[in-house]
Amino acid sequence: MAYDTYLAERIRNYLKEKHVLNTEKQMMGGLAFMVDEKMCVGIVKDDLMARVGPELEEEARNRTHVRPMDFTGRPMKGYIFVSPEGVDNDEHLAYFIDLALEFNPLAKKSKRAKS
């Protein structure tokens, strides 16, 4: 499954501009940007995925072009998808990345699979 490489470049540039250390990881058929070893933002197909946490999720979902992140028929609490129209300019993209960065220090790291 391909993802929007232009959106990936915009995210890279924003994180670099803000001096946010991050790593990239291919996952869910898309690309995730990890901050402090925790999923922060990513791209699935053409959608931005942001881990904003349960407290900021309602605020984010009040904006247009935002929906719950739902892979399995059950939304993942604290995660949102933003359609391309919702991040069509740099100011809108920055808003969602900043929400995810605000939540990141509170986020728990994923449990690693045992080898």
C-alpha positions as CSV (number, residue, x, y, z in Angstrom):
1,M,0.0,0.0,0.0
2,A,1.5,3.3,-1.0
3,Y,1.4,6.5,1.0
4,D,1.5,10.2,0.1
5,T,5.3,10.9,-0.3
6,Y,4.7,14.7,-0.6
7,L,2.9,14.7,2.8
8,A,5.8,12.7,4.2
9,E,8.2,15.3,3.0
10,R,6.1,18.1,4.5
11,I,6.0,16.3,7.9
12,R,9.8,15.7,7.8
13,N,10.4,19.4,7.0
14,Y,8.1,20.6,9.9
15,L,9.7,18.2,12.4
16,K,13.2,19.3,11.3
17,E,12.2,23.0,11.5
18,K,10.9,22.4,15.1
19,H,14.1,20.5,15.9
20,V,12.2,17.4,16.9
21,L,14.3,14.2,16.8
22,N,12.4,11.4,15.2
23,T,12.7,8.2,13.3
24,E,10.6,6.8,10.5
25,K,9.1,3.4,10.5
26,Q,7.1,1.6,7.8
27,M,3.9,0.3,9.4
28,M,0.3,-0.4,8.6
29,G,1.1,0.0,4.9
30,G,2.1,3.5,5.6
31,L,4.8,5.5,7.3
32,A,5.0,6.4,11.0
33,F,7.1,9.2,12.5
34,M,8.3,8.1,16.0
35,V,9.2,10.6,18.6
36,D,10.9,9.3,21.8
37,E,10.2,5.8,20.4
38,K,6.4,6.4,20.4
39,M,4.2,6.8,17.4
40,C,3.4,10.5,17.0
41,V,2.1,11.1,13.4
42,G,2.0,9.1,10.3
43,I,0.5,8.6,6.9
44,V,-1.9,5.9,5.8
45,K,-2.6,6.2,2.0
46,D,-3.3,9.9,1.7
47,D,-4.5,10.5,5.2
48,L,-2.5,12.0,8.1
49,M,-2.7,9.9,11.2
50,A,-2.1,11.8,14.5
51,R,-1.8,10.4,18.0
52,V,-3.4,13.2,19.9
53,G,-4.6,11.4,23.1
54,P,-8.1,11.1,24.4
55,E,-8.1,14.6,25.9
56,L,-7.2,16.4,22.7
57,E,-9.1,14.0,20.4
58,E,-12.4,15.8,20.8
59,E,-10.8,19.2,20.1
60,A,-9.3,17.8,16.9
61,R,-12.5,16.1,15.8
62,N,-14.3,19.4,15.9
63,R,-12.3,20.5,12.8
64,T,-13.5,19.6,9.4
65,H,-12.0,16.6,7.5
66,V,-11.1,14.8,10.8
67,R,-12.5,11.3,11.7
68,P,-11.6,8.6,14.3
69,M,-8.8,6.3,13.3
70,D,-10.6,3.1,12.5
71,F,-8.9,0.0,11.0
72,T,-11.0,-2.8,12.4
73,G,-14.5,-1.4,12.8
74,R,-13.5,-0.1,16.3
75,P,-12.0,3.3,16.6
76,M,-8.6,3.6,18.3
77,K,-8.9,5.9,21.3
78,G,-6.7,9.0,21.0
79,Y,-5.9,8.6,17.3
80,I,-7.4,10.5,14.4
81,F,-7.2,10.5,10.6
82,V,-7.2,13.8,8.7
83,S,-8.1,13.7,5.0
84,P,-5.9,15.5,2.5
85,E,-8.2,18.5,2.5
86,G,-7.7,18.9,6.2
87,V,-3.9,19.4,5.8
88,D,-3.9,21.2,2.5
89,N,-1.9,24.1,3.8
90,D,1.1,24.2,6.2
91,E,-0.8,25.9,9.0
92,H,-3.4,23.1,9.1
93,L,-0.7,20.4,9.0
94,A,1.2,22.2,11.8
95,Y,-1.9,22.3,14.0
96,F,-2.3,18.5,13.9
97,I,1.4,17.8,14.3
98,D,1.6,20.2,17.2
99,L,-1.3,18.4,18.9
100,A,0.5,15.1,18.5
101,L,3.7,16.6,19.8
102,E,1.8,18.0,22.8
103,F,0.5,14.6,23.7
104,N,3.7,12.7,23.0
105,P,5.4,13.1,26.4
106,L,2.2,11.6,28.0
107,A,2.0,8.7,25.6
108,K,3.1,5.2,26.5
109,K,5.5,3.2,24.5
110,S,4.2,0.2,22.6
111,K,5.0,-3.2,24.0
112,R,7.7,-4.9,21.9
113,A,7.0,-8.4,20.6
114,K,9.1,-11.0,22.3
115,S,11.6,-12.7,19.9
